């Protein structure tokens, strides 16, 4: 995703409890820019209580990022998710991924059910869903790239072919039988401290700090 997203906008999250949509009249619609708020409020009222309490903030922030891309991609998750995950890879610690992966089925089913019911002038629905297995494969590849990039961080002139070889080697190390081995991911990334972007708001910094400290 080209824009920075709501990881840098804590006020958006704080204001969700005050969000009101006036659609009492028959046929009333909401503005396009209200889509994300509408869906996040619906999530809080419905599916959020089924998310493990310790992962709720991570899942909600991921939902916000997805919702911001729904209209420009016409609800196509196969177009949204790979680009979104790639854009987040440098901005989140590895602990972000098992949390969203564990709740992906619930999150996607929520979007499939709720998006068509959002009273936009041009209704949307989820197209081309992403299976949990596809999500896990995408994440494994991104983690392999993350590990390789950190390994060569002090070698800017390294041969690209050597980088590609390292990515392949890391992928075969952490991903077996279509399953990510999180213990290996933890060990490989343990020597490298996750750096939080200084321009982020304090609420987001606290969330990322707590996330990075999880075992």
Secondary structure, 3 states (H helix, E strand, C coil): CCCCCHHHCHHHHHHHHHCCCCCCCCCCCECHHHHHHHHHHHHHHCCHHHCCHHHHHHHHHHHHHHHHHHCCCCCEHHHHHHHHHHHHCCCCCCHHHHHHHHCHHHHHHHHHHHHHHCCECCCCCCECCCCHHHHHHHHHHHHHHHHHHHHCCCCCCCCHHHHHHHHHHHHHHHEECCEECHHHHHHHHCCCCCCCCCCCCHHHHHHHHHHHCCC
